[in-house]
């Protein structure tokens, strides 16, 4: 039962992080590509700081920071976790999106504008679908990294899959069985996730043809 509860918490962190980090990553991407220099410099500086510091450190700062700096109560564990993970992965996704957009030929954008599309319509209907297809393999790697990196949430007391295995180990004094069980669950999830993304890639290639 503890492993099931931990699995559900891990799944919750994974899904909520994707729900918030992907659209936030797009916004950060557009900010980093903005023609407005102060916004572009600020956004790229923020991405540099987030990508250059450990996620675990960011999680601890967000969870314990309000109490240490402002004498405020700490955020709920799940809220702090989703906030830290969403900000961190939004920065990674923003760079993936930026690379995907830059990989699309400039002629595609010019063709959209020549058809009478606005900048936003060209980006949404012509550029972004191609950019997402180009960025999908890199995004799949980030999905897998997110799933595995969610194991650090035990540092702030959230009982995820890894923490549940650790609790079982401390109660039963049997290390290998619970830890191997946790590893098997992670492997199964990663296999399902990889298969799903591969199927999506094949479908996108088929649609493109």
Secondary structure by P-SEA (a helix, b strand, c coil): caaaaaaaaaaaaaaaaaacaaaaaaaaaaaaaccaaaaaaaaaaaaaaaaaccaaaaaaaaacccccccccccccaaaaaaaaaaaaaaaaaaaaaaaaaaaccaaaaaaaaaacccaaaaaacccaaaaaaaaaaaaaaaaaaaaaacccccccccccaaaaaaaaaaaaccccaaaaaaaaaaaaaaaaaaaaaaaaaaaaaaaac
